[in-house]
Amino acid sequence: MRRIFLAVLLLSAVSTGVVAFIAPKPGPLRTGTAAPVDHAAYDRLLKKYVTEKGLVNYKAWKTDPQELNQYLDQLSKNPPAANWSKSEQMAYWINAYNAYTIRLILNHYPVKSIKDIGSKIKIPFVTTPWAAEFFSIGGKKMSLDDIEHGTLRKKYDDPRIHFALVCASISCPRLRNEAYTADKLDRQLDEQGRDFLNNPGKNKVSQQSAQLSKYFDWYKGDWSKNGQSVAKWVNRYSATKMNPDAKVSYLDYNWNLNQQ
């Protein structure tokens, strides 16, 4: 009966000269019920293939994919459950974003930039690597954008995630060579903030002026919530404090791969 109805509907649309594309509505994410995911295997991989400065040995990692694939399979089958703490959920999604970004780079390596992958994606209407649904979590096809914008930014309202999510580029925050975990998450995010704000290659802060990362421009709304401001967030982590009326400009973004 459903096929007959769809056939009649299509004939009606053709006869009137109007044919609309109706995208299928994605199914809901099947939440897990098991204990929070153990990120120990991912932690070992980060220590093995990522330097203290956050540079990745993609060439070597590409020859050793099994452990990463097993970890990603674990993430895919065990999405956060309602009984997980906020920190457990956030650590899961941050690790998932970074690990799937690494997987994306390895899928296409060698590349000079993650942005070069956009032209290699053969999916209709998808022009950026962040919009490509190349993995599944809880039975739902997802993209990196879904994790960042549809989950972390939307649900948890903590701008410090921008210090932790790494898009495989030189101007991104440093990729930690350890996994995020619930028990250390608050400290890890604060450390990422200090590292990012005090790296002169990514932010240059003085009392009268500040040349900031594009992150503070792209996500200005996030930094301005709850009575905060870009200046307040900068001063929270920068060793040099900028005046509230300091002149602010934004540095060019270096999209070259964060490779060793």
N, C-alpha and C positions, 0 to 999 in steps of 0.2 A: 504493500500500500504506500509506504514512504517513497519508493522509487517512482510509482505512478504520479504521486503528488509533485515530486520534484520535476518529473518530465513535463507535466502540465504547466508548472510554474515557469520552466525554461522556455517552452513554446510561447507562452503568453508574453514573456519579456522580449523574445525575438520578434514577435509580431508587432509589438509597439515600438521596436527600434531601440529599446533601452535594456541593456544587459549589465547588471552590476556585479562586481566581484564581492562575494560575501566570505570573509575570512572565517575559518572555523574558530570557535571560542576555545582557548586552551583549557585543558582540564586542571583541576586543583592539585596542588602539591600534596602528595601523600605523606603526612608527617610520620616520623618514627615513634617507636615506643621503647626502644632499647636504651641502654645507658649511653651517655655522650661518647662520641667517637674519640678513640685514642690517637693522638697526633704524633706519637713517638717515631713511627716510621718516616713520616714527613720531616720531622726534626732531624733525623739522621741524614736524610738526603740533603737538606739545606746545609748542614755542617760539612758535608762531603763536597758539594758543588758550588757553594756560595762563599765568597770571601767576607772578611769582617767589614769591608767597605761596600758590600752589597753587589759585587760584580759576579756574574754567573758564568760558569764554564759549560755553556750550552753544547759545545762540541763533544765533550766527554759524556755529558749527561745523555745526549741523544743515543749513544752506544749502550746505555744501561737503563732501558725504559721500564723494566719489569716492576720494580718496587713502586715507582710513581704511579704506574697503571693500577697496581693493587690498592694503593692508598685512594686514588680517585674512585675506584670501584666501591671502596668502603664508604666514601662520602656520598656517592650516588645512591647507595642502598639504605643509608641511615641519615635522613634529614633530621634537623632539630625537632624535638617533641615539645609539647607544651610544658612538660614537667622539668625541662632543662632550665637552668638559671639563665639570666640575661647574658652573663659573661660567657657561659658555655655556648650559647647560641651565637654570640658575636664572634668568638674565637673560631667557631666552625666556619662561619661565612667569610671571615677575613682570610683564613687559610684556604678555603675553597677558591676564592677569587684569585689569590696569588698562585696557587697550584695549577688551576686551570689556565691561567695566563702562561705559565711555564710550559704546560702541555701544548698550548697553541703555538708558541714559538718553536718548540721541538718538532711539531708537525710540519713546519715550513722552513726549518733551519737548513742552510744558512740564509738569513735575511739581514739587512742593515737596520731595519726599523720595523716595529710592529705595524706601523701604518702601511708598509708595503704589502702586508698580507691582505689588506682590503681588496686590492685588485685581483687577488688570487681566489677569492671566495666566489664560488659559482652558485649563489643562492639568489633568486629573484628578490629585488627590493632591498637587499642587504649590501651596503657599501663600506661598512667599517667592521673591523674584527670584533669590536665590542658588542655589536648587534647580532652577531652570528650565533645561532642556537646550536652549538656543537657538542653539548653534553646534556645529560639528564640528571636531575636530582629528585628523588621521590617519585619517579615515573613521569616527571614533567620536563619537556625540553626547555633548556634555559640558555641564556647568554650571560656574558660578563656584565652587561648593562642591567640585566635582571637582578644580579646579586648586588651591585653597587646602588643603583637608583631605586629598584623595585623592592629591595629588602633592607639593606643596611641603612641607607639614608632615610627611607620612609618609615621604618619600624623602630629604630633604636635611637635616633636623634642625638648622636654623639659625633660632632665634627672631627674628632680625633681619628676617625676611620681614614680620613684623607692622608694622615701621616703613615698609615699602615698598608693601604692598597697600592700595589706597585704594577704599573702598566709596562714594565720591561723597557724603560727608557732612562736615559742618563739624568734627566731633570726630575724624574720621579723621586719620592722618598727612598731611602735605602731599603733594599730587601734584607730583612733580618735573616741571619743564618741560624735561626731557631724558629720553631713553630710558635704561634700564639696559643696560650692555654688559659683556661678560666682563672686559675689561681694566680697567674702573673699578669693578666690582661691589662689591668689599670696601670701598673708600673711600666709594662711594655709600651703602651700607647703614649705615656708621658715621656719615656725615653726617646721614642720616635719623634715626638714634637721637638725636644731639645736638639736632637741630632739634625733634624731638618732645618730648624731656624738658625742654627749656628754653623751651618755649612755655607761658606761664602760662594760656593758654586751654585747654590740654589736660592739663597736669600742674603741680601746685604743690608744690614740695619744700622742706622745711626740715629741720634736724637732728632735731627732736623729733617731727615729724609730716609726713605726705605725703598729699596728695589726688591720687590717680593716675587715669589713664585706665582705663576699664573693660577695656581690652585686658589689663591686668595681672591682672585678676580672671578674665576669660573664658578666658585662655590660661595660667593659673597653672601648669599642668603643664609647659608648654613652657619657661617661665622657670626652672623648678626642676630641670631635667635636668642631669646631669653635674656635680653638686656646686654648681650655681649657685642663685640665689634671686632673687626680685623685687628685694630691696634691692641685691644685687650688680649686677644689670642697670641699675637706676636710677642707681646711683653710677658706673657705667662711663661714662655720658653726661651726667648732670646736673652743672651747675656747682656747685650746692649739694649737699653729700653728706648723706644721711639716715643716722641711727644704725641699727644692726641691730635695735634694739628700738623704733624709732620707731612711733608710732601711724599706721596706714594706713587710709585710707578711699578711696572711689572716687567720682569726679565723675559727675554725670548726663551721659548721652550725647546730644549734639545731632545729630539725624538730618536736619536741614535740608540741602538740596542745597548742595554746595560750588561755587556758581556766582558768576561775576563780577558 
